[in-house]
Amino acid sequence: MKCNILRTDKAEDQFREIIFYIADDSGDIDIALGYLDKIETAINRLQEFTEAGSTPRYSILKKQGYRVIIVERHLVFYKFNKGENTVIIYAIMDGRREYRNLI
């Protein structure tokens, strides 16, 4: 059974920022939309494969129950709520940044 996927406002804002940045940086909206599709596809895969992500490298995030999927250079942090059959996307950020305190 497929689960629901929810995104926090923070994750939505980060997602938008990434796409705007890529469009601005590349000067090509199609590149940004292609990247948007990659991230959306990876997130939608969680509907059926909730355990697809790995555990984050920081123990504090592991203890809080976060999982992470990697899409090129971005990290998507989420938790799976079994009782509600829901994946909640908490953050989408550049993996080259120090992210331990950003969630």
C-alpha positions as CSV (number, residue, x, y, z in Angstrom):
1,M,0.0,0.0,0.0
2,K,1.3,3.4,-1.0
3,C,1.9,5.9,1.8
4,N,1.1,9.6,1.8
5,I,3.9,12.1,1.4
6,L,3.8,15.5,3.2
7,R,6.3,18.3,3.0
8,T,6.9,20.8,5.8
9,D,6.8,24.5,4.8
10,K,10.5,24.6,5.4
11,A,11.1,21.8,2.9
12,E,8.8,23.5,0.4
13,D,10.8,26.7,0.7
14,Q,14.1,24.9,0.4
15,F,12.9,23.0,-2.7
16,R,11.8,26.3,-4.3
17,E,15.1,28.0,-3.5
18,I,17.1,25.1,-5.1
19,I,15.1,25.2,-8.3
20,F,15.3,29.1,-8.5
21,Y,19.0,28.9,-7.9
22,I,19.6,26.3,-10.6
23,A,17.5,28.3,-13.1
24,D,19.3,31.5,-12.3
25,D,22.8,29.9,-12.2
26,S,22.4,27.9,-15.4
27,G,20.2,30.5,-17.2
28,D,18.1,27.6,-18.4
29,I,14.7,26.9,-16.9
30,D,14.7,23.4,-18.5
31,I,17.8,22.4,-16.5
32,A,16.0,23.5,-13.3
33,L,12.8,21.7,-14.3
34,G,14.8,18.5,-15.1
35,Y,16.4,18.7,-11.6
36,L,13.0,19.3,-10.1
37,D,11.8,16.1,-11.7
38,K,14.8,14.1,-10.4
39,I,14.0,15.2,-6.8
40,E,10.3,14.7,-7.2
41,T,10.9,11.2,-8.6
42,A,13.2,10.3,-5.7
43,I,10.6,11.6,-3.2
44,N,7.7,9.8,-4.8
45,R,9.6,6.5,-4.7
46,L,9.3,6.7,-0.9
47,Q,5.6,6.1,-1.3
48,E,6.4,2.4,-1.9
49,F,9.9,2.2,-0.5
50,T,9.8,4.1,2.8
51,E,13.1,2.5,3.9
52,A,14.9,3.5,0.7
53,G,16.9,6.2,2.5
54,S,19.9,5.6,4.6
55,T,20.6,6.7,8.1
56,P,22.2,10.1,8.4
57,R,25.9,10.3,9.4
58,Y,25.2,12.4,12.5
59,S,24.1,10.4,15.4
60,I,21.7,13.1,16.7
61,L,19.8,12.9,13.4
62,K,19.8,9.1,13.6
63,K,18.4,9.2,17.1
64,Q,15.6,11.5,16.0
65,G,14.6,9.0,13.4
66,Y,15.6,10.8,10.3
67,R,16.4,9.0,7.1
68,V,18.1,10.6,4.0
69,I,17.9,10.1,0.3
70,I,20.6,11.5,-1.9
71,V,19.7,13.2,-5.2
72,E,22.9,14.2,-6.9
73,R,24.4,16.8,-4.5
74,H,21.2,17.3,-2.5
75,L,20.0,15.5,0.6
76,V,16.4,15.0,1.4
77,F,15.7,14.3,5.1
78,Y,12.5,12.5,6.0
79,K,10.8,10.4,8.6
80,F,8.3,7.6,8.1
81,N,5.3,7.6,10.5
82,K,4.1,3.9,10.4
83,G,0.9,4.6,12.3
84,E,-0.3,7.2,9.8
85,N,1.4,5.5,6.8
86,T,3.0,8.9,6.0
87,V,6.4,10.1,4.9
88,I,7.2,13.6,6.0
89,I,9.9,15.5,4.1
90,Y,11.6,17.8,6.6
91,A,14.5,19.3,4.6
92,I,16.1,19.4,1.2
93,M,19.6,20.8,1.2
94,D,22.9,20.9,-0.4
95,G,25.0,18.0,0.9
96,R,28.2,20.1,0.7
97,R,26.8,22.3,3.5
98,E,27.2,21.6,7.2
99,Y,23.6,20.4,7.8
100,R,23.6,19.0,11.3
101,N,22.0,22.1,12.8
102,L,19.9,23.1,9.9
103,I,16.9,20.7,10.3
